[in-house]
Amino acid sequence: MAVSNLDRSAKGVYPIAITPFDKDGSVDNESLDRLIDFYLSCNVPGLTILGVLGEVSRLSDSESIALTKRVLARVNGRAQVIVGVSHVGRQNFVAFTRSVMQAGAAGIMVAPTAGLKTEEQVIGFFDGLIGAIGADVPIALQDYPQNTNVFISPETLGILIQRHASIKVVKHEEASALNKITRLREQETEGGRERVSILVGNSALYLPQELHRGVDGANTGVAFPEMLVEVCDQFCKGQPQQGEDLYDLFLPLIRYEQQPGIGLAIRKEIFRRRGIIKHADVRAPGPRLNNHDHQELTALLARLQSRLAESPFSQLIRSHPSSS
């Protein structure tokens, strides 16, 4: 089954997939299949694999290609699959991009390489990259300066969007640059350039405010993606208050998941407790939760379960979070 490539109308929630591992450190394909099925059951238009949350830096090229092909086969055209491409060397970047696009990816996610210091260097980087991979490869441009240490102004983003039609999505992750969203949308209303899709990451820490500012959805990896889907749907239906009420129920957990260092381990543990993956291990060398972490997580999930049961959204989570 074929699915369309990523375009500038992208809207909704595109979860960033984790990568489940067995106890021996190999990719757990059985859990991966179950995880993909779960994402699709949330009625998402697409998902992203091989991002930071997917532990791409701990995967070999052969593992990354094998994982991409397995995910694409499992999705089987039911949603768009965006593949993170982070190779530093241009030749390897081009080869990997060609491989995943030939396998059926809907586009790639790419961030500016670390070390770019000026706006001219950022523009030059994307000019060279797009020239090498071809203007037909759809791109989600990841603007994540906390990770890359490359800050891109709204004006430079506007230039890149206007200059390269293959940039379909701006993945906005600058924390918390709400005014950047406003400026990007103003560029469009002022007639400066064509509209682009803006999806937000950063664990959706500011999602309600970002939706009010005009973003199209989320591209992030929280452990309850169905909540993000419902929040975005409520905003889309013109019911932002209901969306914010639901978001508020999950905010303590979202904040806890976002902890530097152990955030991914927490997220994987929640997926394990939900019965979606078998093991919560982060591939070595990676963080592990201690007894205090487990106790805190248990308390947060129990509180969430209690608050959900008393809310209008009690049926949203088909399987309530386990506290054990």
C-alpha positions, 0 to 999 in steps of 0.5 A: 500500500502506497502512502503520499510523501510528506508535504506542507499540509502535514498536520496532527501528531507524528510520534517520535518512536523509541527503539526497544531492545532485548536484554542482550542489547539487540533490537527487540523486533517483536516489541517494535512491531507491537509499538508500531501497531500501538502508534497506528491505533492512536490514529496518527498521520505518521511517525518518526523513527531514528531520532534522538529518542530512537537512540540512533547514535547507538545503532549501526547503519545496518541496524538502522536500515533494517529497522527502517525496512521493518517499520515500513513493512509493518506500517504498510502505507497506513501512515507516513514514516519520517526517518531521522538522518544524522550522518556527519559525512555528506557521502554517508548522508546521501547514501543513507537518504537514498536507501530509506527513500527507496524503501518507502519513507515519506521524508527525512528529518534533519538538523543543521550540523553542529558547529555552524556559527552564522546565518550564512553558514546555516543557509549554505549547509542546507543549500549544499545538503539539498543539492546533494540529496535532490530537491525531490526528498521531503525534509522536516527541518529540526530546529533544536538548538539545545541539542545542536547549539545552532540557533536559527532566526525566523528570518533565516528559516523564512529564507530557507523555506522560500528557497527550498520547496523540499522543506515541508515541515519545520520541527520547532524545538527551541525552548521556549521560543513561542515568538518564533512561531508567531514570526513564522506565521506573520511571514506568511500572512504578510505574503512573504512566502508560502505556508509551511507546516510547523510541528513541535517537539520538546516533549510537548512542554508548551503544546497548548500555547504553541497551538494557540500560536498557530502550529499544526501539531506535535512531533515528539515522543511522550509515552501517551501519544493518544493524549496529544492526538486528542489535545490537537483534535480539540483545538482543531474542533475549536474547543481549546479549553477542553484540549487544555483541560486534558493536557493539564492532567498529563502535565506532571508526567510530561514534565517528569519524562523530560528530565535530562539524562534519565528522561528516555529511560522513564519514557521506556519504562512507561511503555513497558508498564503499558504492556507495549514493549517487553524491556525498558532498557536503554542501550548501553551505555545508557541510564537506568532508573533506581528505586527512588525513580520507580517509586516516583513514577508509580506515584505519578501514574497512580495520580494520573489514573485517579484524575483521569477516572474523574474527568470527561476523558476517562475513556481516552486511555484504553489501558490505564497506566499500571502503577507497578 
